[in-house]
Amino acid sequence: MPLRTDAFRWGAVAKTFHWSMALLILGNGVFGLCMDLAATPMQKINWMALHKSIGLSVLALFLLRLLWRLFDGEPRELPAPRWQQWAARAVHAVLYLLVAALPLSGWWFNSVRGYPLQFFKLFNLPAIAARDADLRRLAHEVHEYLFWFLLLVLVAHVGAALKHHVFDRDDVLRRMWPFARLRQGPKGDSA
């Protein structure tokens, strides 16, 4: 599998960013929802610290992914109705916005609560807002609603990929799936 993206499929680096971020986001979301299951207050503090560090990792990976995308490009669009091409671009733009906004909203929530923000206990990051007890609830709600909105957009994204794979029988999903062979080769021949 080539490292760089070509006209027909995503490269190994783009696929690695895509799938590692997907797993981190979904896993950290479930982890965030399970915080109240902690057996002790100390366990909850440790889980919260891990949740924050994973969120910061997602933000860092997102920035690296953006840089790589600028350098790497993307495969050419497969033939599809114009509305589907527009919808795909819109969903991807919203996903990118939400993937950045979710960890930033968590950082904001942490800042208005006045807690230190550590990255895997290696170093502290600065607050991005002043401590403000009046904003705590709003910041938490923004962070939580962004997660639910992200899940909704991800359902549309995954649903569209599965529709292309199962019903349209094209290469939309195969171009991003690790180690998948394309149904159509570069000249339209079966690969």
C-alpha positions as CSV (number, residue, x, y, z in Angstrom):
1,M,0.0,0.0,0.0
2,P,1.6,3.3,-1.1
3,L,2.2,6.0,1.6
4,R,0.9,8.8,-0.6
5,T,-2.6,9.2,-2.0
6,D,-3.0,8.7,-5.7
7,A,-5.9,9.4,-8.1
8,F,-7.6,6.2,-7.3
9,R,-7.2,5.6,-3.5
10,W,-6.1,7.1,-0.2
11,G,-2.5,6.4,0.8
12,A,-1.4,4.6,3.9
13,V,-0.8,7.8,5.9
14,A,-4.2,9.2,5.2
15,K,-5.8,5.9,6.1
16,T,-3.9,5.7,9.3
17,F,-5.0,9.2,10.3
18,H,-8.6,8.5,9.4
19,W,-9.0,5.2,11.2
20,S,-6.9,6.0,14.3
21,M,-8.9,9.3,14.8
22,A,-12.2,7.4,14.3
23,L,-11.2,4.9,17.0
24,L,-9.9,7.5,19.4
25,I,-13.0,9.8,18.9
26,L,-15.6,7.0,19.4
27,G,-13.6,5.3,22.2
28,N,-13.1,8.6,24.0
29,G,-16.8,9.5,23.6
30,V,-17.9,6.2,25.2
31,F,-15.3,6.7,27.9
32,G,-16.6,10.2,28.6
33,L,-20.1,8.9,28.9
34,C,-19.0,6.2,31.4
35,M,-17.2,8.6,33.8
36,D,-20.0,8.2,36.4
37,L,-19.3,4.5,36.6
38,A,-16.0,5.1,38.4
39,A,-15.8,3.2,41.7
40,T,-14.1,5.9,43.6
41,P,-13.6,9.7,43.3
42,M,-9.9,9.1,42.6
43,Q,-10.7,6.7,39.8
44,K,-13.0,9.3,38.3
45,I,-10.2,11.9,38.4
46,N,-7.8,9.5,36.7
47,W,-10.4,8.6,34.1
48,M,-11.1,12.3,33.5
49,A,-7.4,13.0,33.1
50,L,-7.1,10.2,30.5
51,H,-10.2,11.4,28.7
52,K,-8.7,14.9,28.4
53,S,-5.4,13.6,27.2
54,I,-7.0,11.5,24.5
55,G,-9.0,14.5,23.4
56,L,-5.9,16.5,23.1
57,S,-4.3,13.7,21.1
58,V,-7.3,13.8,18.7
59,L,-6.8,17.6,18.3
60,A,-3.0,17.1,17.6
61,L,-3.8,14.3,15.1
62,F,-6.4,16.5,13.5
63,L,-3.8,19.3,13.0
64,L,-1.3,16.8,11.6
65,R,-4.0,15.3,9.3
66,L,-4.8,18.7,8.0
67,L,-1.2,19.4,7.2
68,W,-0.8,16.0,5.5
69,R,-4.0,16.6,3.5
70,L,-2.6,19.9,2.2
71,F,0.6,18.0,1.2
72,D,-1.0,14.8,0.0
73,G,-4.2,15.8,-1.8
74,E,-7.1,13.4,-2.4
75,P,-8.2,10.9,-4.9
76,R,-10.4,12.2,-7.7
77,E,-14.1,12.0,-7.2
78,L,-16.0,9.0,-8.4
79,P,-18.9,9.6,-10.8
80,A,-22.0,10.5,-8.8
81,P,-24.9,12.8,-9.0
82,R,-24.0,16.4,-8.3
83,W,-26.1,16.5,-5.1
84,Q,-24.2,13.5,-3.7
85,Q,-20.9,15.1,-4.4
86,W,-22.0,18.3,-2.7
87,A,-23.4,16.4,0.2
88,A,-20.2,14.4,0.7
89,R,-18.1,17.7,0.7
90,A,-20.6,19.2,3.2
91,V,-20.5,16.3,5.5
92,H,-16.7,16.1,5.4
93,A,-16.5,19.9,6.1
94,V,-18.9,19.5,9.1
95,L,-16.9,16.5,10.4
96,Y,-13.6,18.4,10.2
97,L,-15.2,21.4,12.0
98,L,-16.6,19.1,14.8
99,V,-13.4,17.1,15.2
100,A,-11.7,20.4,16.0
101,A,-14.5,21.9,18.0
102,L,-15.1,18.9,20.3
103,P,-11.6,18.8,22.0
104,L,-11.4,22.6,22.0
105,S,-14.8,22.8,23.8
106,G,-13.5,20.3,26.3
107,W,-10.4,22.5,26.8
108,W,-12.7,25.5,27.3
109,F,-14.8,23.5,29.8
110,N,-11.7,22.5,31.7
111,S,-10.5,26.1,31.7
112,V,-13.7,27.7,33.0
113,R,-13.7,25.1,35.8
114,G,-10.2,26.3,36.7
115,Y,-8.6,22.9,36.6
116,P,-5.1,22.3,35.3
117,L,-4.9,20.5,31.9
118,Q,-2.2,17.9,31.6
119,F,-1.2,15.9,28.6
120,F,-0.7,12.3,29.9
121,K,1.0,13.8,33.1
122,L,3.9,15.0,30.9
123,F,3.2,18.7,30.8
124,N,0.5,21.3,31.4
125,L,-1.3,23.3,28.8
126,P,-2.5,26.8,29.4
127,A,-6.1,27.7,30.1
128,I,-7.9,29.1,27.0
129,A,-10.4,31.0,29.2
130,A,-10.5,32.4,32.7
131,R,-12.1,30.5,35.5
132,D,-15.8,31.4,35.4
133,A,-18.4,29.5,37.6
134,D,-21.2,31.0,35.6
135,L,-20.0,29.4,32.3
136,R,-19.3,25.9,33.6
137,R,-22.7,24.6,32.8
138,L,-22.8,26.2,29.4
139,A,-19.3,24.9,28.5
140,H,-20.3,21.4,29.6
141,E,-23.4,21.4,27.5
142,V,-21.6,22.7,24.5
143,H,-19.0,19.9,24.8
144,E,-21.7,17.3,25.2
145,Y,-24.0,18.5,22.4
146,L,-21.1,18.8,20.1
147,F,-20.4,15.1,20.8
148,W,-24.0,14.1,20.0
149,F,-24.0,16.2,16.9
150,L,-20.7,14.6,15.8
151,L,-22.2,11.1,16.3
152,L,-25.2,12.1,14.2
153,V,-22.9,13.3,11.4
154,L,-20.8,10.2,11.7
155,V,-23.9,8.0,11.2
156,A,-24.6,9.9,8.0
157,H,-21.0,9.5,6.9
158,V,-20.8,5.7,7.7
159,G,-24.3,5.2,6.2
160,A,-23.3,6.9,3.0
161,A,-20.1,4.8,2.8
162,L,-22.1,1.6,3.3
163,K,-24.7,2.7,0.8
164,H,-21.9,3.1,-1.8
165,H,-20.4,-0.2,-0.9
166,V,-23.5,-2.4,-0.7
167,F,-26.0,-0.8,-3.1
168,D,-23.9,1.2,-5.6
169,R,-21.1,-1.4,-5.5
170,D,-18.5,1.3,-6.2
171,D,-15.1,2.0,-4.6
172,V,-15.9,4.8,-2.2
173,L,-15.4,2.7,0.9
174,R,-12.7,0.5,-0.5
175,R,-10.5,3.6,-1.3
176,M,-10.3,4.3,2.5
177,W,-10.5,0.7,3.8
178,P,-7.1,-0.6,4.9
179,F,-5.7,-3.3,2.5
180,A,-8.9,-3.3,0.3
181,R,-8.6,-4.0,-3.4
182,L,-10.5,-1.7,-5.7
183,R,-13.3,-3.2,-7.7
184,Q,-12.2,-1.1,-10.7
185,G,-8.6,-0.6,-11.7
186,P,-7.1,2.6,-13.0
187,K,-8.5,2.0,-16.5
188,G,-11.9,0.5,-15.5
189,D,-10.6,-3.1,-15.5
190,S,-11.3,-5.2,-12.5
191,A,-8.4,-5.0,-10.0
